[in-house]
Amino acid sequence: MTGIPKNKNAWYWVPLLYFTQGIPYIMVVTVSVIMYKRLGISNADIGLYTSWLYLPWVIKPLWSPFVDLKSTKRNWFLLMQLIISLAFLGIGLTLQTNIFFVTTLACFWMAAFASATHDIAADGYYLIGLTEKKQSFFIGVRSTFYRLAMITGQGLLVILAGFLENQYGDNAKAWSMTMICAAVLMLALTISNFFATPKFESAFSKSLEKPTSFFEVFASFFKKKQIWLGLAFVLTYRLGESQLVKMASPFLLDEKEAGGLALSTEAVGTIYGTVGLIMLSLGGILGGILISRDGLKKWMLPMILALNLPNVLYAILAITKTSSLVAVVGTVVLEQFGYGFGFAAFLMYLIYLAEGASKTSHYAIATGFMALGMMLPGMISGYVQEWLGYGGFFIWVVIAAIPAIILLQFLKYPADYGKKSTVNDG
């Protein structure tokens, strides 16, 4: 077969593509929370409306066959990157209007749908452009650059917004400029991806396996052994974390009178977006190493505990109302490390659920349920916080870990699943 060989220029396009993939996700899911808090939106509205933004990642399996059948993966993700750039620009240009909440939510929705579609296309391109051996090799590279994108969004862009808040004395103007900068960044990444990504599909598209019937794909997934128990586990694995992630930044930003810690936007950006996300990356790397060495069974319970136990520290911060920056940073460091460490087991279990025929489509369905498990609890998180106060809310977040721990006792999966010899794909 003639054409572009697999693995061509992988060190150029894999880091760039997955860095690009991470930017819109972190902007939609996390940075939107901080922005709306700084613009005076209530915690209840923040929790409800920004959690709805998870919906595209929940339902993306519904249109994933179209990405397979129409055009090429490369064309799809380049188009989605351009749409995301325009969505961020729309947010920046409308933030200083009287109807900013409606217009910016609409633009975030557009970015969310484009980002979910981008995920489908980018992951498909990854499978097309790399041999199976290289897919395994580059899984760590793509994860690292995805997390660097999170540091850029939740860290550097939030720090920029905080700096501009101080410069202008006008939060709306500061965030408007920040979102315009995000749009420019996405456009630059789109252009870079255009030149960096080879046109693999012109060489390999004829040999690709076409998706089976839409209904057959779904039916075969739900016929898997223990699937309903497994999906209940997926939905509850991050029951506490899904609520904490929505209210942690408002807690750090809120005034003392409201039960918060009254930190500046720049401080939150620095703590969560740099130090916190570095620890998240380290936790994820360590988790992956341990699972590949010992298998999933040995580390599943310790990783669930690592994900949830650090949340006790948020309750302590809220109850004591401490002003110690060391205590705040220490809490975020441990929580983010625990999250990265615990999430490694979660991802490996999702891969296990997708095993068998139609693996790519089944993984999309499994990750859709993962997103649903983030969306639904997040929607009520603001109301729960306003009802219980920050102290009571974080205690509830800790209690929310119990269902997954109970379900774990009934799950059956190979003890050595996840070892290098048993899982060799991306």
C-alpha positions in Angstrom: 0.0 0.0 0.0 1.3 3.4 -0.9 0.7 6.6 1.0 1.8 8.2 4.3 3.2 5.6 6.7 1.9 5.2 10.1 3.7 6.9 13.0 4.9 9.7 10.7 5.9 12.8 12.7 4.1 11.4 15.8 6.3 13.5 18.2 5.0 16.6 16.5 1.3 15.9 16.1 0.4 13.8 19.2 1.5 16.4 21.8 0.0 19.2 19.8 -3.3 17.5 19.1 -3.9 16.5 22.8 -2.8 19.8 24.1 -5.5 21.3 21.8 -8.0 18.8 23.0 -7.5 19.7 26.6 -8.0 23.5 26.3 -11.8 23.6 25.5 -12.6 21.0 28.0 -11.0 22.8 30.9 -12.4 26.2 29.8 -16.0 24.8 29.6 -15.9 22.6 32.7 -13.7 24.5 35.2 -12.8 28.0 34.0 -16.4 28.9 33.4 -17.1 28.3 37.1 -14.4 30.7 38.2 -15.5 33.3 35.6 -19.2 33.3 36.6 -18.2 33.4 40.3 -16.2 36.6 39.6 -19.1 38.0 37.7 -21.5 37.7 40.6 -23.5 34.6 39.6 -24.9 32.6 42.5 -23.5 29.2 43.5 -26.8 27.5 42.7 -26.9 28.9 39.2 -23.2 28.1 38.7 -23.6 24.5 39.8 -26.8 24.0 37.7 -25.9 25.6 34.4 -22.3 24.8 34.2 -23.1 21.1 35.0 -25.5 21.0 32.0 -22.4 21.8 29.9 -21.3 18.2 30.5 -24.2 16.9 28.4 -22.3 16.8 25.0 -19.8 14.4 26.5 -22.6 12.3 27.9 -24.4 11.9 24.6 -21.5 12.0 22.2 -22.0 8.3 21.3 -25.2 9.3 19.5 -23.3 11.0 16.7 -19.9 9.2 16.8 -20.9 7.0 13.9 -21.2 10.1 11.7 -17.6 11.1 12.5 -16.6 7.6 11.3 -18.6 7.6 8.1 -18.5 11.2 6.9 -15.3 13.0 5.7 -12.0 12.3 7.6 -11.1 12.5 11.3 -8.6 15.2 10.5 -11.2 17.4 8.8 -13.5 16.9 11.7 -11.1 17.9 14.4 -9.8 20.9 12.4 -13.3 22.1 11.9 -14.2 21.7 15.6 -11.1 23.6 16.6 -12.2 26.5 14.4 -15.7 26.4 15.9 -14.3 26.4 19.4 -12.2 29.5 18.6 -15.3 31.3 17.4 -17.2 30.3 20.5 -14.5 31.7 22.8 -14.5 34.9 20.7 -18.3 35.1 21.1 -17.9 34.9 24.9 -15.3 37.6 25.0 -17.3 39.9 22.8 -20.6 39.6 24.8 -19.3 39.5 28.4 -19.8 43.2 28.9 -23.4 43.2 27.8 -26.5 43.1 30.0 -27.4 39.6 28.7 -24.0 38.1 29.1 -25.1 35.1 31.1 -27.4 33.8 28.3 -25.0 34.6 25.5 -21.9 33.2 27.1 -23.8 30.0 28.1 -24.9 29.6 24.5 -21.3 30.0 23.4 -20.0 27.6 26.0 -22.6 25.1 24.8 -21.3 25.5 21.2 -17.8 24.9 22.5 -18.9 21.9 24.5 -20.5 20.2 21.6 -17.5 21.0 19.3 -15.1 19.7 22.0 -17.0 16.4 22.5 -17.0 15.9 18.7 -13.3 16.8 18.6 -12.6 14.0 21.2 -14.2 11.4 18.9 -12.3 12.5 15.9 -8.9 13.0 17.6 -9.1 9.6 19.3 -10.1 8.0 16.0 -7.2 9.7 14.3 -4.8 8.5 17.0 -5.8 4.9 16.3 -5.4 5.4 12.5 -2.1 7.3 12.6 -0.2 5.0 15.0 0.6 1.3 15.1 -0.6 -0.6 18.1 2.8 -0.5 19.7 3.1 3.2 19.3 -0.4 3.8 20.6 0.7 2.2 23.9 4.0 4.2 23.9 2.3 7.6 23.3 -0.6 7.1 25.8 1.6 8.8 28.4 2.6 11.6 26.1 -0.9 12.5 25.1 -2.0 12.4 28.8 0.9 14.7 29.8 0.1 17.3 27.1 -3.6 17.1 27.9 -2.8 18.0 31.5 -0.5 20.8 30.3 -3.5 22.2 28.5 -5.4 22.1 31.8 -2.5 24.0 33.5 -2.7 26.6 30.7 -6.5 27.0 31.0 -7.1 26.7 34.7 -3.8 28.2 35.6 -2.2 30.7 33.2 -5.5 32.0 31.7 -7.1 32.4 35.2 -3.9 34.2 36.4 -4.2 36.5 33.4 -7.8 37.2 34.3 -6.8 38.0 37.9 -4.1 40.4 36.7 -6.5 42.1 34.4 -9.1 42.4 37.2 -6.5 44.3 39.2 -5.5 46.4 36.1 -9.0 47.5 35.0 -10.9 47.3 38.3 -13.7 45.7 36.1 -14.2 42.0 36.2 -16.3 41.8 33.1 -13.7 43.7 31.0 -10.9 41.5 32.5 -12.7 38.3 31.6 -13.7 39.6 28.2 -10.1 40.2 27.3 -9.1 36.8 28.8 -11.6 34.9 26.6 -10.5 36.8 23.5 -7.0 35.6 24.3 -8.3 32.1 24.6 -9.9 32.4 21.2 -6.6 33.6 19.7 -4.8 30.7 21.4 -7.3 28.2 19.9 -7.0 29.7 16.4 -3.2 29.5 16.6 -3.5 25.8 17.7 -5.9 25.1 14.8 -3.4 26.5 12.3 -0.6 24.5 13.9 -2.6 21.3 13.8 -3.4 22.0 10.1 0.3 21.9 9.2 1.4 19.3 11.8 -1.1 16.5 11.2 -0.5 14.1 8.2 -3.4 13.0 6.0 -3.2 9.4 7.1 -6.8 8.5 6.1 -6.0 9.0 2.4 -3.6 6.0 2.8 -5.5 3.8 5.3 -9.2 4.6 5.0 -9.9 1.6 2.8 -8.6 -0.8 5.4 -10.5 0.8 8.3 -13.3 -1.2 9.9 -16.6 0.5 9.4 -19.0 0.8 12.4 -21.6 -1.9 12.7 -25.3 -1.1 13.0 -26.0 1.7 15.4 -28.5 -0.3 17.4 -26.3 -3.4 17.3 -23.4 -1.5 18.9 -25.6 -0.3 21.8 -27.3 -3.7 22.2 -24.0 -5.6 22.5 -22.7 -3.1 25.1 -25.7 -3.6 27.4 -25.5 -7.4 27.0 -22.1 -7.5 28.7 -21.8 -9.5 32.0 -22.5 -7.4 35.1 -22.9 -4.3 32.9 -25.6 -2.7 35.0 -23.6 -3.1 38.2 -20.6 -1.8 36.4 -22.4 1.3 35.1 -23.7 1.9 38.7 -20.1 1.8 39.8 -19.1 4.2 37.0 -21.9 6.6 37.9 -21.0 6.7 41.6 -17.2 6.4 41.4 -16.8 10.3 41.4 -20.1 11.1 43.2 -18.2 13.2 45.8 -15.6 14.6 43.4 -18.2 15.7 40.9 -19.8 18.0 43.4 -16.5 19.2 45.0 -15.1 20.2 41.6 -18.0 22.7 41.1 -17.9 24.3 44.6 -14.1 24.2 45.4 -13.3 27.4 43.5 -16.4 29.3 44.7 -15.4 28.2 48.3 -11.9 29.6 47.8 -13.2 32.8 46.2 -16.2 33.6 48.4 -16.0 36.3 51.1 -15.5 35.3 54.7 -19.1 36.3 55.6 -20.4 33.7 53.1 -18.2 31.0 54.6 -15.5 31.2 51.9 -11.7 31.9 52.2 -11.7 35.2 50.2 -8.7 34.4 48.0 -8.0 36.4 44.9 -8.6 35.1 41.4 -4.8 35.1 40.8 -4.2 33.0 43.9 -6.9 30.4 42.9 -5.4 30.3 39.4 -1.9 29.7 40.8 -2.9 27.1 43.4 -5.3 25.1 41.4 -4.1 25.6 37.9 -0.3 25.1 38.4 0.7 23.4 41.7 -2.6 21.5 41.8 -2.5 20.2 38.3 1.2 19.3 38.5 0.2 17.1 41.5 -2.7 15.7 39.5 -0.3 14.7 36.7 2.1 13.1 39.2 -0.8 11.1 40.8 -2.0 9.9 37.4 1.5 8.8 36.3 2.1 6.9 39.6 -1.3 5.3 39.4 -0.6 4.1 35.8 2.8 2.7 36.8 1.3 0.7 39.8 -1.6 -0.7 37.8 0.7 -1.8 35.0 3.0 -3.5 37.5 0.4 -5.2 39.8 -2.9 -5.1 37.9 -6.1 -3.3 38.7 -7.5 -5.5 41.5 -4.7 -4.7 44.0 -5.1 -0.9 43.6 -8.8 -0.3 43.0 -9.8 0.2 46.7 -6.7 2.2 47.6 -7.3 4.5 44.6 -10.9 5.0 45.5 -9.8 6.0 49.0 -7.1 8.3 47.6 -9.7 10.0 45.5 -12.1 10.7 48.4 -10.2 10.9 51.7 -8.4 14.2 50.9 -11.9 15.8 50.7 -12.0 15.7 54.5 -9.4 18.5 54.4 -11.9 20.8 52.6 -14.4 20.2 55.4 -11.7 21.1 57.9 -10.9 24.3 56.0 -14.5 25.3 55.9 -15.2 24.5 59.5 -12.1 26.2 60.9 -12.3 29.1 58.4 -8.5 29.1 58.4 -6.6 31.9 56.7 -3.4 29.9 56.4 -2.3 29.8 52.8 -0.1 26.7 53.7 -3.2 24.8 54.8 -5.1 25.8 51.6 -2.2 24.8 49.3 -1.6 21.6 51.2 -5.3 20.7 50.8 -5.4 21.3 47.1 -2.1 19.5 46.6 -3.3 16.3 48.4 -6.7 16.4 46.8 -5.4 16.8 43.3 -2.7 14.2 43.8 -5.4 11.8 45.1 -7.7 12.6 42.2 -5.0 11.8 39.6 -4.0 8.7 41.5 -7.6 7.5 41.9 -8.7 8.4 38.4 -6.1 6.0 36.9 -8.1 3.0 38.3 -11.3 4.5 36.9 -9.9 4.9 33.4 -8.6 1.3 33.5 -12.0 0.0 34.5 -13.7 1.9 31.7 -11.3 0.2 29.2 -12.2 -3.1 30.8 -16.0 -2.3 30.2 -15.2 -1.6 26.5 -13.4 -4.9 25.9 -14.6 -7.0 23.0 -16.2 -6.2 19.6 -16.9 -2.5 18.8 -14.4 -1.5 21.4 -14.1 2.1 20.2 -17.9 2.6 20.2 -18.2 0.9 23.6 -15.5 3.1 25.1 -17.5 6.1 23.9 -20.6 4.8 25.6 -18.7 4.1 28.8 -17.2 7.6 28.9 -20.7 9.0 28.2 -21.8 7.4 31.4 -18.7 8.7 33.1 -19.7 12.2 32.0 -23.3 11.6 33.2 -21.8 10.8 36.6 -20.2 14.2 36.7 -23.1 16.1 35.3 -26.1 15.1 37.5 -24.4 15.5 40.9 -22.8 18.7 39.7 -26.2 20.2 38.8 -27.4 20.0 42.4 -24.1 20.9 44.0 -24.8 24.6 44.3 -28.2 24.0 45.9 -26.7 21.5 48.4 -24.0 23.9 49.3 -26.4 26.8 49.8 -28.6 24.5 52.0 -25.8 23.0 54.1 -23.2 25.8 54.0 -19.6 25.0 53.0 -18.8 22.9 56.1 -21.8 20.7 55.8 -21.4 20.5 52.0 -17.8 19.1 52.2 -18.8 16.6 54.9 -21.6 15.4 52.5 -19.0 15.2 49.7 -16.9 12.8 51.9 -20.0 10.6 52.7 -20.8 10.4 48.9 -17.8 8.1 48.5 -19.6 5.2 50.3 -21.8 3.9 47.4 -18.9 3.2 45.1 -17.0 1.4 47.9 -20.0 -0.8 48.6 -20.5 -1.6 44.9 -16.8 -2.5 44.5 -17.3 -5.5 46.7 -19.6 -7.1 44.1 -17.7 -6.3 40.9 -15.9 -9.1 39.1 -13.0 -8.4 36.8 -9.6 -10.1 36.2 -7.2 -9.4 39.1 -4.3 -8.8 36.8 -6.2 -6.6 34.4 -4.2 -3.6 33.4 -0.8 -5.2 33.5 1.4 -4.5 30.4 0.9 -8.1 29.2 -2.9 -7.8 29.4 -3.6 -4.3 28.1 -1.5 -3.2 25.2 -3.6 -0.6 23.4 -4.3 3.1 24.0 
